[in-house]
């Protein structure tokens, strides 16, 4: 990094990759892994049941917990469950 005016970790990612590719006897390889939300559930059991039913459609899936605090739809459903105005919840298939 002697020819650059800053340290390696201070470079943006593209410049880091470029600096690494300029090194002799080095090969730059890597991968990009992307996670996406496929479905949302209120319970871990429901999420795991979905994975058992649908993993052949999506490949590897995991349960991930995210806040739904700002999702007004989920807040409305939770409120309806808690105040008794939502009275029917179908049983999940096994």
C-alpha positions as CSV (number, residue, x, y, z in Angstrom):
1,X,0.0,0.0,0.0
2,X,3.1,2.2,-0.2
3,X,1.9,3.8,-3.5
4,X,-1.5,4.6,-2.1
5,X,-2.3,7.5,0.2
6,X,-4.5,5.6,2.7
7,X,-4.5,2.2,4.4
8,X,-6.2,-0.8,2.8
9,X,-9.2,-0.9,5.1
10,X,-9.9,2.7,4.4
11,X,-10.4,2.1,0.7
12,X,-13.8,1.5,-0.6
13,X,-14.6,-2.2,-1.5
14,X,-14.0,-1.8,-5.3
15,X,-10.6,-0.3,-4.7
16,X,-9.8,-3.1,-2.2
17,X,-10.6,-5.7,-4.8
18,X,-8.5,-3.8,-7.4
19,X,-5.5,-3.6,-5.0
20,X,-5.7,-7.3,-4.3
21,X,-6.0,-8.2,-8.0
22,X,-2.8,-6.2,-8.7
23,X,-0.7,-8.4,-6.3
24,X,1.6,-10.9,-8.0
25,X,1.1,-14.6,-7.3
26,X,-2.4,-13.9,-5.9
27,X,-5.8,-15.0,-7.2
28,X,-8.9,-13.1,-6.1
29,X,-11.9,-15.3,-5.6
30,X,-15.1,-14.8,-3.6
31,X,-18.8,-15.3,-3.5
32,X,-21.9,-13.3,-2.8
33,X,-24.6,-14.8,-0.6
34,X,-28.0,-13.2,-0.5
35,X,-30.9,-13.9,1.8
36,X,-34.4,-12.9,1.0
37,X,-37.6,-13.1,3.0
38,X,-39.9,-15.8,1.5
39,X,-42.7,-15.8,4.0
40,X,-43.7,-14.3,7.4
41,X,-45.1,-16.1,10.4
42,X,-46.1,-15.3,13.9
43,X,-44.4,-18.3,15.5
44,X,-41.3,-20.3,15.0
45,X,-43.4,-23.5,14.7
46,X,-45.3,-22.1,11.8
47,X,-42.1,-21.0,10.1
48,X,-40.6,-24.4,10.5
49,X,-43.8,-26.1,9.2
50,X,-43.6,-23.8,6.1
51,X,-40.0,-24.9,5.6
52,X,-40.9,-28.6,5.8
53,X,-43.7,-28.1,3.3
54,X,-41.9,-25.8,0.8
55,X,-38.2,-26.5,1.0
56,X,-38.3,-28.4,-2.3
57,X,-39.6,-25.1,-4.0
58,X,-37.0,-22.8,-2.5
59,X,-33.9,-24.8,-1.5
60,X,-32.2,-24.0,1.7
61,X,-34.3,-21.9,4.1
62,X,-33.8,-20.8,7.7
63,X,-36.0,-19.2,10.3
64,X,-35.0,-15.6,10.8
65,X,-36.5,-13.3,13.3
66,X,-37.3,-9.7,12.3
67,X,-39.4,-7.1,14.0
68,X,-42.8,-6.3,12.5
69,X,-43.2,-3.3,14.7
70,X,-43.6,-0.9,11.8
71,X,-45.7,-3.2,9.6
72,X,-49.2,-1.9,10.3
73,X,-50.8,-5.0,8.8
74,X,-49.1,-7.3,11.4
75,X,-49.9,-4.9,14.2
76,X,-53.6,-4.9,13.2
77,X,-53.7,-8.7,13.1
78,X,-52.0,-8.9,16.5
79,X,-54.4,-6.4,18.0
80,X,-57.4,-8.3,16.5
81,X,-56.1,-11.5,18.0
82,X,-55.6,-9.9,21.4
83,X,-58.9,-8.1,21.6
84,X,-60.9,-11.1,20.3
85,X,-62.2,-9.6,17.0
86,X,-60.2,-12.1,15.0
87,X,-61.8,-15.4,16.0
88,X,-60.8,-18.0,13.4
89,X,-57.2,-19.2,12.8
90,X,-56.9,-22.3,10.7
91,X,-54.8,-25.2,11.9
92,X,-51.4,-25.4,10.1
93,X,-50.8,-28.5,8.0
94,X,-48.1,-30.7,9.3
